[in-house]
Amino acid sequence: MGLIFLISSTSRLHVAYHLLQSPTLILWNLLPLLAMILLLYFLSGRALFSVLLVNLVWVLLAVSDKIKISMRQEPLLPTDLTLVQEVMAILKTFPTSQILLILLGILCGLAVLVFAFARSSNPRPSLKTRLIGLCVLAAAGFGLNTAVYADTGLYDGYPVIDNPYFQVNQYNSRGLVYSFFHQANIARIQPPEGYSASAYDALEAEESTAIDSTRLPHVIMIMGEAYSDLSENEHISFEGYTDPMENFRALCQKENAVSGHIVVANFGGGTSNTEYDALTGLSTRFLDTALPSYNFIRHEIDALPYRLAQAGYDTLSIHPGYAWFYNRQNVYPDMGFDECLFLENAFDLATQGLGGYVNEEATMDMILDTFEEHLAESDAPLFSFTVTIQNHGPYEGKYGTLEPNFSTDVELSDTETDLLTQYFYGMADADEQIGRLVDYAQASDEPVVLVYFGDHLPGFSNGTAFFDLLDYPMDTNGSPEEQTAVYETPFVIWANDSAEELCGFSENAAAAALPENGLISASYLGGLTAELIGAKDLSPLFSFTNELRRELPVLSDMYSIDANGNYMTELSAEQQEKLELLIGWQYYKLFDQSLPTSAKE
C-alpha cells in the first residue's frame, strides 16, 4: 500500500495529511489488498507467493495509473482492463527500447513468482480450513463491497484536494485502491430517476418537418486524430517553417464557413467518445460510467448516418485502423453506415504507414477515390465519415530524427522540443491534406459540405508540462475557462459554391445562431451539420438538441455555458428539466429504442 501511495500520489505530503484527517480512507484502501492476499492464500496455500503476486499486480497497476495520468489526465479505470487488445496495438508503436524494458520487467516479475511458489515452505492449511476461509471471505467481501465500495454517498462524502470534478484529483485524494473498486461498482448504467420508455416512444412518434432530399449536398466529415490548435501560441513561431494549420485557418476564413471549438469528453485519448457524441447527438459526459460509450451500442441506434440514410443518403465510414478497435466493426453498421472500410480491407500498413499508422495522404486518397466511385455509381448524396490515425501518440521519435520545425522564446529541453516537433510534423501532414480536399471541393461542380474537427488534445509523455511552460490558458484545477480549455478542439464546416446554391448554407448558418465565441459541446456537432445542410428536423432528438444548443451551447457535468458565454455550475429549473430529458433520451436510445435493421426500409 505504501508503494502504491508513493507511485500514484501527487503532492504526497498534502495527501498524507489528508488521509490522516480521514483515517477510514486508509482502511478502505488496505482491505481489498488484504482480501486478495487471503483469497490467493486459501486457493494456493502459499503465503509468500500470495503476498508477492498481489504486490506485483498492484504496483503494476499503480505504474499504469501514473503513465495514463501523465498522457491522458485520466486515472486507471477498471474498464481499462477490457481494452487489452487496444493497448497492445498502441504499444506496438512504442520505441523498441521501451517495449524491451516492459518485457524485461514482466519476465523478472514472473520469475520471482515462480520461485516464490516453488520455494514456499510454510505449512499448508487443510482443505477444510481453506473452504471455511473462502466462505467467510466471500461473505465478508460481499457485505463490505455493498456497504463501502458501492456506496456513492460515502465515496462522494470524502473531501477532494483541488477541483473535485477532476477524476484524477478524486483518485489522488481518496486513494487508488478505494477509487478503483468504487469505479468497478458504478460501471453499470442505471435508468434515470423517473425514467419512462413510453414517454420517449411518444417523443419519437412526433412528426418532423419533411426534408427535401433533392436539395441535400454530399457531406464529407473528418475527425482528425489529436488535431488541435496548440500551434497557436504567443511563445511559438513558424516564421521560416511550415505553419501546421495554414490550410485549416484559411478554410475557417472562407465564405460559407462556420468554425469554432467543440468541448469533448476526454483529454489525450478517448477518440470513440468524441465520435459517439458527434454522430449520435448524445453525450458521453452524461453516461455516468467510465466505459467507452461505444461499449453500449449493441443494436441499431438512431444516429446521424442512420437518419441521413433515411433521407436518401448513401453512407460510408473510413477508418485506417483495425476494425476491432473500440468495436467499430459492429458499431458503425449499427449507426447506419452502409459500407465500412478499415485497415484490414482497404489499406496496407506496410506501404502506407508513417509513424506506426496509415498516413494522412493514403487516408485522403481513400476519401477522394470512394467519392469518385460513388459519383460514378449512384445519384444519391453521400455521407462519408472518416477517422484519421497517423498522428496518434506516443510522439517520442515518432517520425524519426527531425530538425525543429518551430522557434520559441521559452527554454525547452531537447526532449520537449522534439515532442512538439514530432507532433507539429503530423499536424502539418494533416493540414496539407485539408488543403488538398478543399481544392478538390472548390473545383467540383458537385455540392459538397466539408466538416473537420479534432477528437481530443494530444497526450504527451510529460503530461501537461507544455501547457504550463508555454502559458496555454488551460488548467484542470484552474478557472472554469481554463478547465474547459483542456477539452477543446477546433472544428470547421464549409460549403462549396454548389452546396451553397443548393441548400442555402449561409442562410442556415445565420439561423443556427452560434455563440460569438464559437464554443459548443461535441454532442451538438451532428445536429448542427444537419441544420446547416437544410435538414434541421432530421430527427426528434436533433430538433431538440439544435434548440438546446441555442440556449446552452456547452452542456457538461462540470460547467455549462449559456448563449452569452457565462459559465454556470447550476442550471435553472427549466434548464435542468431539459437536461434530465436529454439524459433519459440517451438511456432510451441505448437500451430501449427498437429500429428497423435498415435505415432505408
Phi, psi and omega in degrees: 000324177296320178296317179300316179299313183294324183284314191269340186274149169246158184049058192301320181295319178297315180293319179299317177297320179298318180293323178293331177286336178231074188298338178295335176299324178297318180295315182294335176276334183276320187301317179298325178293316178298318180296321179292323177296314180297320179300312179295324180294317179293332179278320186258334184076009183243113187289309184298317178301317181296316180295315183294319182297315179296319178299312183296318181298313185283331173294320177297318178295322179295319177296318178298320177299316181297316181294316182296320179296318182294326185266331187232358182055041180214135182282172176291131182241151178304327181293340177297334181290344177273354185252032183301317182297318179295318180297318180298322179296320180289322180299332180298338182271355179287155175303146182304323182298321179291319179297317179297321179296319178296315180297321179297317179297318179296317180296320178297318178297317179296321179297317178298318181294317179298317179296315180296322180293317184287325187261359181299124187246006181289149179299135181282134175292154180292162179299321180298316179298319180296315181297316178297317180299317179296319180295314179297318181295319180296315180295315180295319180296319179297314180295317181293320180296318180294318186280333187242297192285335177268357184273100181294324179299318179295313182298312181290342181285340178282135182293158181238135176286128182069206187299115184289343181281342184276118188297329177300319179294325177298313177298315183298322185277328187253353177098142182298313186294310179301313182295321181298313181288330175293318178297324178298330182280334185255013183291331182281131182279129178258149176296143180299155179299131180078011183294139177220117180298325182297328179295324180280331172302318180294318178297318181291336182280346180296135182285137177260162177298135181297141180256129179281101185293342180283351183246025181257127181276168169292146177235121174248108183251130182230131173252115184275129180299122178053031182281123182213173175251042175297340180289342179273093185209137184294342180266359182241135179230143176245021177296123183088358179235181177272122176290118185287000178229020185301311183289325179296314180295321178297323178295319180298332183272356183289156171295146182066037177235141174238131183215166179167216179227146172253149175260115185262178187274339190227163172244131172075002181179193180077037182308314185296333178293322177291321174303310181304312182299311185291325186271334183259337187081004178260173187231121176303325184298339181252020175276342178056046177204155178270352179292147172302140184300329179297340179298340186259002175268101184237009177202177180302133183234145181286094182234176183306310180297325178298312182291323178294324176297321176298326181279357176114003180282150159271141186237137185220135173243142180229125174216113182281035174239179182295142182296330183281347182298119185058022176060032181298333182300333177258326183292316183300311176299324179295333178279349178110014178280127179290321184226140182230124179249130181230181179303318186293328187243005184216348185228165177229103183298329183296323182256342184246009184278148174205124181067023177095354182222167177298134187283165183295323182296316180295323178295316178292325174305316182293320179300313183286322180295316180292329177294316178296319178297321179297316181299326182283337188249341188219148175265355182281154172292157182247134167251110181248123181240126183232139172246114179281169186216347188308314189270027174293142177288177000286162188253357178296111179059026186304315183254022180086196180283120182234146170282148179307138181246023177202164173238157182210152176264009177256137181284115178245149175288167179300321180295315180295319179298317182292323179300313179293322178300314180297316182295314180295330176299313178293323177298319180296323177297316178297319182294323178299320181285331173299314178299320179297317180293319179296316178300319180296313182294322179296324183277351185271144173277349179286140176287118185230132172246126179257136175234124179227134180204161179265151182273328180185166175288156181291147175260106179271155182294339178263019176067229182259024182301321179301322184297322178286315183298321185259012174059037173294139182281058180218138183198124182294343178241017183267210180292166176306320179296318181290324178293318180295324183298336179297338186245016183264134172228154183282154173217156174213142174232123186224141177246134174286176187300321181295321179291321178300315181293324184286312189247000180066048186305313184297322177293319178296323180295319178295319181289338181292340174052055176292150179296155182301326181278355177067018184261120179223161174289148180300331182291348177271349191295318180295315178296322178296317178300316179299319180294320183291333179269006177092020180235051185305318183261047182299326177208161177303321180293313181295326175298318180293313183290329177296324177284321179296326179299325180294329181269317181229083183302329176236125182229114181215174180278355178258291180226143172250155182233130181272181185296340180265005179084012179276133178274136184226138173263342178230140179262159174292167181301319180291319178294320179297323178296319178294321178297316180296326175298317180293319179297317177295323179297321178298314179299318180300313184291327181281326191238340188239333185285136176250134181233155173300151180301321180253133179292341184263005178286000000 
